[in-house]
Amino acid sequence: MFDCNVRSGSYSGVKTINYIDTHKESRDRCAEISAWNKDINEFRRIINIKGSNGQAMSMEEMNIAALDIMAHFTDGRLVLEDTNKYLFGAGQKKFVSEFVTTRHKNVDLVLLLQSWSKVNPVFAGNASLIRLHCTGDSCDKAKENLCDSYEVVKLAELIVKRQYNLNNIRFFLYIDLRKYKIIGTNEISFRFACRQFLLINPSELKMHMQMNEISDRDKAIEDWTSEKVRLYLPAVSLK
């Protein structure tokens, strides 16, 4: 894990590996990471502290460090914590390029994002799974970038936000972007989210009524919802 919130102490009990920022070459900066990666199978963290003076890395330095780590880490799971801090500008383009190549290195890459605004088409197109918690913004910000995944993601977001409003603030669920399935909810909650979705997007209901020649609004809502249940919920779903 690349821990860029080391001051918070969230992972203070986890052993660290040194990222040696004083070296000029990327390979040398990641020498300890590469050496550990080959022989040991356990959780370690790389912290955003420079050298021995205890100074935190700047956003630009964190971006460089993340790129280095992605370039030299292989055969494992790499967690990049709070990437919102260092995914920006030209650095994001390089990050996206490296992101795409990780699958060829036998790496499961986990990105922790705090905002939908950082989700670009490449992330959405290459991600397999989203673990969704309640966020301060909406996936509507990334609607164009989510492309065909938008509808299932929006329904999942409506479920999560409702749970949050019911004071279940730690609730989360998973979205399988390969199978277009929402995991971690039940059919009752999903159907409620479908009704909310149609209230937000009345044109969707209107189009469904026209295409299926349904004149009764309530019947159309039930028909659209049942279609989405079959499409987005696993075959076995708790009632």
N, C-alpha and C positions, 0 to 999 in steps of 0.2 A: 504493500500500500504506500502510495505517495501521500503523506499526511501534511497538508498545508495549514492545518489548524493546531499545530503542536502546542501552542500556548494554552489551549483549552484543557489539555491533559486527558482527552477522551481515550487515548490509546497509550497512556503513560506506562502501562505495565508490559507493553510489547517490546521485544528486542528490536534494535535498529540496525540498519546497514548504512554504511557511509556512502553518500554521493559526494565525490571530491570535486567541488566546484572550481578549485584553483588550477586544474589542468586545462590545457588548451584543446586537447582532442577529446571528442565525445567518448571514444572507447576507453580512454584513461580515466575520465570522470566516473565511468560506470564499472571500473575494474572490479570492485568488491561485489557489486551487484551480480556481474557475470559469474564470478567465482562461486558465490553462494548459490546461485541459481542452478548450478550443475549438480551439486552434491546433497542439498538439504531440502526436505519437503516439510516446511512449516511456515507459519505466518510471521512475516517481518514487516517493519515499516521503514520508509525513507522519509526523513523529516526535512522541512524547508528552512534549515538553518545553515548559514554559510560558515565554512571553515571552523576555527576554534574560538571565534570571537562572540559566538552566540547571537549574531545579527540575523534577522529574518530575511529571506530572499524577497526581492521586488517581484511584481507580477511578471515582468519580462524574464527575470531569472527563473521563476517557477515554470514559465512556458518552455524555456530551454531545457530545464531539468526533466520535465514531463516528456518532451520529445526524445531526449537521450535515453530515458528509462524505457520508453516504448521501443526504441530502436534495438536495445541490447537485452531486454528481458525475453525469455523464451520458456515454453513448456510449463505453464502454470496460470494462475489467476492473478491478474493485475488490477488493483483497485485505485482509481484516481479520485481522490476525495475533493469535493467542492471545486469542481473544474471551472465554475463561473468566475473564479478569481483570476484565472490566467488564460482563458480562451478568449482572445480578442484580436482584432485587426489582422495583420499579415500572419501573425503567429497561429491564428485559427486555421488558416489555409494549410500550413505545414502540418498542423495537428491532425486535420482531417485526412491528409495524405498518408500519414503514419498510421492512423486509425484503421484505414482500409487494409493495410498490409499485415496487421497483427494476426489475422486468421491463418495466415500462412506460416506462422511461427508457433502454432499450437498454444495460443494464448486466449484465455477467456478474459475479455476486457470489461471491467465494470466502471461506468462513469457515474459519479454522483453530481447531479445537476439540481440547482435550486430554482431555476426559472425555465419556462418553456421557450423563452426568447433565444436560448442557446442551442435549441434543437434545429439542426440544419438538415437538408435532404439526404446527405450522405450518412449521418447518424441514423436517421429514421429508416433509411433503406438497408442498412447493414445490421441494425440491432435485431436480436432474437427475442428479447424479453424486456419488458418495462416493469419495475416495481414502483407503483404509484402511490405516493402519499399526498396529502392535501398541500397545495402550493398557494402562494399569494397571488398568482396570476392564473390565466386560463390557457388551455391548449389551443384556443382560438388564435393565439399569437403565432402558433406554428402550423396553422391549418394547411397552408400551401405546402409546407415542407413535409408534413405527415402524409400527404397525398391520399392513397387509398386506405390508409390506417386511421384517418381522422375520425370517422364515424365510431369505430369501436373504442378508440381512445376517449372520445367525448363522452360516450355512455359510461365508461369506467370512471371518468372524472366526476360525473354527476353522482355516481354511487358514493365515491370517496367524500365529496363535499357534503353530501347529505349526512353521512356518518359523522363527519366533523361537526356539523351543526347540531347533531344529537349528542354532542359532548364525547363522542368516541374519537378523540383527537389523534390517537395513535393508529387508527385503522389504516390499512393499506391492502392493496390487491395486486395481482400480476396480470399483465397483458401479453399473451403469446402472439408476437407479431408474425410468426411463420404460419400459424394455424388460425389466426384471427379469433382467439378465444380469451375470455375474461375468466381468470381463476381467482377464487377467494371470495366470491359473493354467492347469493342465492337467487332463485328466480323471482321471488317477491320484490327484492331490492332492485333487480334488473328491470322488471316491468315498470316499477315506479320511475326509474331513470328514463325509460323509453317515453313515458308520458311527458316528462319534463323536456326531453329532447324535441318532441313534436310541438310543444308550446313555444319553444325557442325558435324552431324552424317550421312554421306553419306551411311553407311551400312544399316541404317534404311530404306532409300529409295530403295536401291538395294533389300533388303529382301521383301519389299512391292511389288515391280515389279515382283519378282519371284513367290511369293505366289499367286498373283492375275493375273499372266500371262499378264502383261501390258508391252509392249515394248517401248511405247512413254514416254519419261522422263517427259515432261510437264503434260501429262495426269495423270501420276502416282503421281506427286506432288499435283495436284488438287484433285485427289481421296483420297490420304492420308490426306490432309488438311480437306476436307469435312467430312471425318470420324472422325477426332479429334474435329471438330466443334460440331458434334452431341454428341460426348462423353463428352466434357469438358465445353461447354458453356450452360448456362441455356436455357430452351426452348424459352424464350422471350429474345432476345439479340438485342441491338440497332445496326442498320446498319451504 
